[in-house]
Amino acid sequence: MDMENIRQVLEDAAQIFLSAANTITNERRREAEKVFLQFRRSQFSLDLYRYLIEHSSSSYVVYQTLTALREGIVKEWSSLDDALKEQVVQYLLSYVYTHYSTLSAHVREQALQILVVINKRRKAQRAQMAKNGFTVSLALINLLQSTNNQEFEFGLTLLNAFINEYSFSNANEAGLTIEQRHSVKRDFEENELKTVFELLLNKLQSNLSSISSSNHQLFSSILTTIEKILLWNFSSSFPNTRRTMESSSNVETIDWRPPISWKQLVFDQQLVEFFFHIYATLKSMNETKILLQRRCQILRCLSQLACLNGPLVSDEQCRLRYLTTFSYYFVQTFLINSTLTINLIECFDISNIISNLITLFTVKGFCSMNNDLCNSFLQLMSQITILLCRTTITSSNNQLDKIIEDPTIAKETFDRLLQAWSRLLYGIDFGRFANLRSLAIEIFDTYLQTHLHINDNHEINDFNLADNDNDEDDRDLF
């Protein structure tokens, strides 16, 4: 096999295929495409793939070579020996890490996908490696435990490849049946995903004390990955395997339903406390746009933690303890000396937290907490409602214009809080909470003032009732 000749043929075909439309005929482009199709259908040859990866100057050729490698492994899995598969794993790990900064994103992603495909196929066959065998999962854990930031960042990239490959999707790059995909996904959730979640929390904690402009990006990358885990569609969320595998949902928030194996981690009150601690630490630093963005990331994480559902919350005692812990730190963080302490832009995520808590843990769960905590929660909820109510005024206030770029955000957030109030008040015992009447009156008065458009000089602004013909009746909404 003349590998150099094959390289030249592929690079010539790549040059033609990638040429501008006005410089190449459609026939020549189809011929070039046919070259790559034939190459990908050719017999599996790791030596050839390695040669092309290491010697080709065309990233497109490298990408197609990796595609051929992935397809070959899937197609010929049963005939390839374990030693060769392990050789592929170690080679790709070394190759991507060594050339991490110079590889194009699509080449890097394709190489890492091969590693995860091998991992999935091994899990599907319940293949047990030798005690000292090198597996992709072990590599992932080792990288995320590394104190070397470059190795850790590589681990994050590999983890994202895991997340992309193991998430529910119509695609099936590993060549598994629906039942096998469901099985290996559940195994991943109960083992690797739980472990890496803990490792990311540890890394976040170690970076928090020394956060600076130099590691802001790493801090943000960790938070982004944690968000993905908190948004994960666990297998326990779906009783029907086939429906789960063949459907997807684009909802704003989804319930977080970790399996029973996560119980000790989730119900450790330090988990919720930790996220509020991060928020408070960032809040204590000098206010910058970057720090505000990080705080909003933390609030989104807390919003998902407020969506806890599934098998874990079947234990009523643990459920109440979780809600109480969450509500306690929520009030302690945002209601200082009975005064609301938040940036207006954070209200959107905070209202999501409130709405999720009341929806998922129900009014009954809320009323199971002690009176002092409930009263403080109601006070915080009312202050946020009033703040948002005033923000929805159509005004020439330049300060508000600078804070809220999209005026619909404030209204949507306000509507969400009104819906939360509606759910809460429908089942609450009014006689139990002494401050509820005064809070309701204050909210109602503010609502009337804002909807009547009363300005600081108590002059009533003109407004066109016809503009609101399609809006919901304000009385029903309130």
QUIJOWO-V284768 format. One record per pair of residues at least 6 apart in sequence whose C-alpha atoms are under 8 Angstrom apart, sorted by sequence separation. I is the first residue (numbers start at 1). J is the second residue. D is the distance in Angstrom with one decimal. If there is no record, write none. Layout:
i=I j=J d=D
i=I j=J d=D
This chain:
i=56 j=62 d=6.8
i=122 j=128 d=7.9
i=129 j=135 d=7.5
i=146 j=152 d=5.8
i=238 j=244 d=5.9
i=265 j=271 d=7.3
i=313 j=319 d=5.1
i=334 j=340 d=5.9
i=335 j=341 d=6.3
i=404 j=410 d=7.8
i=430 j=436 d=7.1
i=454 j=460 d=5.1
i=455 j=461 d=7.5
i=73 j=80 d=7.7
i=96 j=103 d=7.7
i=144 j=151 d=7.6
i=145 j=152 d=7.2
i=312 j=319 d=7.9
i=334 j=341 d=5.4
i=367 j=374 d=7.3
i=453 j=460 d=6.1
i=454 j=461 d=6.6
i=16 j=24 d=7.0
i=53 j=61 d=8.0
i=100 j=108 d=7.5
i=143 j=151 d=5.6
i=144 j=152 d=5.1
i=211 j=219 d=7.8
i=283 j=291 d=7.9
i=334 j=342 d=6.7
i=358 j=366 d=7.1
i=366 j=374 d=7.4
i=452 j=460 d=7.0
i=453 j=461 d=5.7
i=52 j=61 d=7.6
i=53 j=62 d=5.2
i=143 j=152 d=5.3
i=282 j=291 d=6.5
i=391 j=400 d=7.4
i=452 j=461 d=7.8
i=52 j=62 d=6.6
i=143 j=154 d=7.1
i=144 j=155 d=5.3
i=16 j=28 d=7.3
i=17 j=29 d=5.2
i=53 j=65 d=7.0
i=96 j=108 d=6.5
i=143 j=155 d=4.9
i=144 j=156 d=7.1
i=207 j=219 d=7.1
i=282 j=294 d=7.8
i=283 j=295 d=7.5
i=16 j=29 d=6.2
i=17 j=30 d=8.0
i=52 j=65 d=7.0
i=53 j=66 d=7.9
i=282 j=295 d=6.7
i=141 j=155 d=7.8
i=17 j=32 d=5.8
i=96 j=111 d=7.3
i=140 j=155 d=5.7
i=204 j=219 d=6.8
i=392 j=407 d=7.3
i=16 j=32 d=6.5
i=17 j=33 d=6.7
i=49 j=65 d=6.0
i=96 j=112 d=7.9
i=119 j=135 d=7.5
i=279 j=295 d=5.7
i=49 j=66 d=7.4
i=119 j=136 d=6.1
i=14 j=32 d=7.0
i=119 j=137 d=7.3
i=140 j=158 d=6.8
i=167 j=185 d=7.6
i=204 j=222 d=7.0
i=392 j=410 d=6.0
i=13 j=32 d=4.6
i=92 j=111 d=6.5
i=93 j=112 d=7.9
i=140 j=159 d=6.9
i=166 j=185 d=5.8
i=204 j=223 d=7.9
i=279 j=298 d=6.4
i=391 j=410 d=6.6
i=392 j=411 d=5.8
i=13 j=33 d=7.3
i=49 j=69 d=7.0
i=92 j=112 d=7.6
i=116 j=136 d=7.1
i=237 j=257 d=6.1
i=278 j=298 d=7.5
i=279 j=299 d=7.8
i=306 j=326 d=7.8
i=115 j=136 d=6.5
i=233 j=254 d=8.0
i=236 j=257 d=6.7
i=13 j=35 d=6.9
i=166 j=188 d=7.8
i=200 j=222 d=6.5
i=231 j=253 d=7.5
i=234 j=256 d=7.7
i=236 j=258 d=7.3
i=388 j=410 d=6.2
i=389 j=411 d=8.0
i=13 j=36 d=7.8
i=46 j=69 d=7.6
i=92 j=115 d=7.5
i=231 j=254 d=6.6
i=233 j=256 d=7.3
i=234 j=257 d=6.0
i=236 j=259 d=6.4
i=275 j=298 d=6.6
i=388 j=411 d=7.6
i=40 j=64 d=7.7
i=231 j=255 d=7.8
i=232 j=256 d=7.0
i=233 j=257 d=7.4
i=234 j=258 d=6.1
i=10 j=35 d=7.2
i=40 j=65 d=7.6
i=44 j=69 d=7.3
i=231 j=256 d=6.6
i=234 j=259 d=7.5
i=388 j=413 d=7.5
i=389 j=414 d=6.4
i=10 j=36 d=7.2
i=89 j=115 d=6.0
i=200 j=226 d=7.2
i=230 j=256 d=6.3
i=275 j=301 d=7.9
i=388 j=414 d=5.7
i=40 j=67 d=7.4
i=41 j=68 d=7.5
i=275 j=302 d=7.0
i=354 j=381 d=7.5
i=36 j=64 d=7.2
i=40 j=68 d=4.6
i=44 j=72 d=5.7
i=39 j=68 d=7.5
i=43 j=72 d=7.8
i=44 j=73 d=7.9
i=89 j=118 d=7.9
i=197 j=226 d=6.9
i=385 j=414 d=6.5
i=272 j=302 d=7.7
i=40 j=71 d=7.6
i=40 j=72 d=7.9
i=44 j=76 d=8.0
i=197 j=229 d=7.3
i=385 j=417 d=6.6
i=85 j=118 d=7.6
i=272 j=305 d=7.7
i=351 j=384 d=7.8
i=385 j=418 d=7.8
i=323 j=357 d=7.7
i=193 j=229 d=7.8
i=347 j=384 d=7.1
i=323 j=361 d=7.3
i=340 j=380 d=6.9
i=66 j=107 d=7.7
i=335 j=376 d=8.0
i=338 j=379 d=7.9
i=347 j=388 d=7.6
i=46 j=88 d=7.8
i=319 j=361 d=8.0
i=323 j=365 d=7.8
i=63 j=106 d=7.3
i=67 j=110 d=7.0
i=323 j=366 d=7.7
i=340 j=383 d=6.7
i=14 j=58 d=7.6
i=63 j=107 d=5.2
i=66 j=110 d=6.5
i=70 j=114 d=5.5
i=90 j=134 d=7.9
i=340 j=384 d=7.5
i=3 j=48 d=6.3
i=7 j=52 d=6.2
i=11 j=56 d=7.6
i=59 j=104 d=7.3
i=62 j=107 d=7.0
i=66 j=111 d=6.3
i=69 j=114 d=7.9
i=73 j=118 d=8.0
i=116 j=161 d=7.0
i=189 j=234 d=7.2
i=320 j=365 d=6.5
i=324 j=369 d=6.3
i=328 j=373 d=6.7
i=331 j=376 d=6.6
i=335 j=380 d=6.1
i=14 j=60 d=6.6
i=89 j=135 d=7.7
i=112 j=158 d=6.3
i=116 j=162 d=6.0
i=303 j=349 d=6.8
i=327 j=373 d=7.5
i=331 j=377 d=6.1
i=334 j=380 d=7.5
i=11 j=58 d=6.5
i=14 j=61 d=6.6
i=63 j=110 d=7.0
i=70 j=117 d=7.9
i=89 j=136 d=7.1
i=299 j=346 d=7.9
i=303 j=350 d=7.5
i=306 j=353 d=6.0
i=3 j=51 d=7.3
i=59 j=107 d=7.1
i=66 j=114 d=8.0
i=86 j=134 d=7.2
i=113 j=161 d=6.0
i=117 j=165 d=7.7
i=186 j=234 d=7.6
i=256 j=304 d=6.5
i=320 j=368 d=7.4
i=3 j=52 d=7.8
i=7 j=56 d=6.7
i=86 j=135 d=7.7
i=112 j=161 d=6.2
i=113 j=162 d=7.7
i=116 j=165 d=7.0
i=186 j=235 d=5.9
i=255 j=304 d=7.3
i=256 j=305 d=7.0
i=263 j=312 d=6.3
i=300 j=349 d=6.1
i=303 j=352 d=6.0
i=304 j=353 d=7.8
i=307 j=356 d=5.7
i=320 j=369 d=7.6
i=331 j=380 d=6.9
i=11 j=61 d=6.4
i=185 j=235 d=7.3
i=254 j=304 d=7.6
i=296 j=346 d=6.3
i=299 j=349 d=5.9
i=303 j=353 d=4.5
i=306 j=356 d=5.7
i=307 j=357 d=6.8
i=327 j=377 d=7.1
i=10 j=61 d=6.5
i=141 j=192 d=8.0
i=253 j=304 d=7.3
i=256 j=307 d=5.5
i=257 j=308 d=6.1
i=258 j=309 d=8.0
i=259 j=310 d=7.7
i=260 j=311 d=6.4
i=267 j=318 d=7.0
i=299 j=350 d=6.8
i=302 j=353 d=6.8
i=306 j=357 d=5.4
i=309 j=360 d=7.1
i=109 j=161 d=7.0
i=113 j=165 d=7.2
i=124 j=176 d=7.9
i=144 j=196 d=7.3
i=255 j=307 d=4.9
i=256 j=308 d=4.8
i=257 j=309 d=5.1
i=258 j=310 d=7.1
i=259 j=311 d=6.4
i=260 j=312 d=5.9
i=273 j=325 d=7.9
i=308 j=360 d=7.3
i=121 j=174 d=6.7
i=182 j=235 d=7.3
i=254 j=307 d=7.2
i=255 j=308 d=6.1
i=256 j=309 d=5.8
i=257 j=310 d=4.7
i=258 j=311 d=7.6
i=259 j=312 d=6.8
i=269 j=322 d=7.2
i=272 j=325 d=7.5
i=273 j=326 d=7.6
i=276 j=329 d=6.7
i=280 j=333 d=6.8
i=296 j=349 d=7.2
i=303 j=356 d=7.0
i=307 j=360 d=6.2
i=97 j=151 d=7.9
i=100 j=154 d=7.8
i=120 j=174 d=7.0
i=141 j=195 d=7.8
i=145 j=199 d=6.7
i=255 j=309 d=6.0
i=256 j=310 d=7.5
i=257 j=311 d=7.1
i=258 j=312 d=7.2
i=272 j=326 d=6.3
i=276 j=330 d=7.4
i=299 j=353 d=8.0
i=306 j=360 d=7.7
i=121 j=176 d=7.6
i=137 j=192 d=7.0
i=141 j=196 d=6.8
i=144 j=199 d=6.6
i=257 j=312 d=7.5
i=267 j=322 d=6.4
i=117 j=173 d=7.2
i=118 j=174 d=7.7
i=124 j=180 d=6.0
i=144 j=200 d=7.5
i=269 j=325 d=6.5
i=273 j=329 d=6.6
i=390 j=446 d=7.2
i=97 j=154 d=6.8
i=117 j=174 d=5.2
i=124 j=181 d=7.8
i=276 j=333 d=6.9
i=382 j=439 d=6.4
i=386 j=443 d=5.9
i=389 j=446 d=6.9
i=390 j=447 d=7.9
i=393 j=450 d=5.7
i=345 j=403 d=6.7
i=375 j=433 d=6.6
i=378 j=436 d=7.5
i=382 j=440 d=7.9
i=385 j=443 d=7.2
i=389 j=447 d=6.3
i=392 j=450 d=7.5
i=393 j=451 d=7.5
i=124 j=183 d=7.4
i=182 j=241 d=6.8
i=344 j=403 d=7.2
i=345 j=404 d=6.8
i=394 j=453 d=7.7
i=418 j=477 d=7.4
i=124 j=184 d=6.0
i=363 j=423 d=7.4
i=375 j=435 d=6.9
i=379 j=439 d=7.2
i=386 j=446 d=6.6
i=390 j=450 d=6.1
i=393 j=453 d=6.8
i=418 j=478 d=6.5
i=123 j=184 d=6.0
i=348 j=409 d=7.3
i=352 j=413 d=7.9
i=355 j=416 d=7.0
i=359 j=420 d=7.5
i=363 j=424 d=5.6
i=367 j=428 d=7.2
i=371 j=432 d=7.8
i=375 j=436 d=7.9
i=382 j=443 d=6.8
i=386 j=447 d=7.8
i=389 j=450 d=6.9
i=179 j=241 d=7.3
i=348 j=410 d=7.3
i=351 j=413 d=6.4
i=355 j=417 d=6.6
i=358 j=420 d=6.7
i=362 j=424 d=8.0
i=371 j=433 d=7.2
i=415 j=477 d=7.8
i=178 j=241 d=7.7
i=182 j=245 d=7.6
i=351 j=414 d=8.0
i=354 j=417 d=7.6
i=364 j=427 d=7.7
i=120 j=184 d=6.5
i=178 j=242 d=6.9
i=352 j=416 d=7.6
i=355 j=419 d=7.9
i=359 j=423 d=7.7
i=363 j=427 d=6.2
i=364 j=428 d=8.0
i=153 j=218 d=7.6
i=156 j=221 d=8.0
i=160 j=225 d=7.5
i=167 j=232 d=7.7
i=168 j=233 d=7.7
i=348 j=413 d=5.4
i=351 j=416 d=7.0
i=355 j=420 d=5.2
i=358 j=423 d=7.5
i=363 j=428 d=6.6
i=156 j=222 d=7.7
i=167 j=233 d=7.5
i=347 j=413 d=7.4
i=351 j=417 d=6.1
i=354 j=420 d=7.4
i=358 j=424 d=6.9
i=178 j=245 d=6.9
i=194 j=262 d=7.0
i=156 j=225 d=7.7
i=190 j=259 d=7.1
i=189 j=259 d=8.0
i=208 j=278 d=7.3
i=227 j=297 d=8.0
i=190 j=261 d=6.2
i=230 j=301 d=6.8
i=190 j=262 d=7.5
i=224 j=297 d=7.5
i=227 j=300 d=7.5
i=231 j=304 d=6.9
i=237 j=310 d=6.7
i=220 j=294 d=6.7
i=223 j=297 d=6.8
i=227 j=301 d=5.7
i=230 j=304 d=6.0
i=236 j=310 d=7.2
i=170 j=245 d=6.7
i=223 j=298 d=7.4
i=226 j=301 d=7.6
i=230 j=305 d=7.2
i=236 j=311 d=7.6
i=168 j=244 d=7.2
i=169 j=245 d=6.1
i=170 j=246 d=5.6
i=168 j=245 d=5.5
i=169 j=246 d=6.6
i=170 j=247 d=7.6
i=168 j=246 d=7.7
i=169 j=247 d=7.3
i=168 j=247 d=7.9
i=169 j=248 d=7.2
i=168 j=248 d=7.4
i=74 j=173 d=8.0
i=74 j=174 d=6.1
i=75 j=175 d=7.8
i=74 j=175 d=6.0
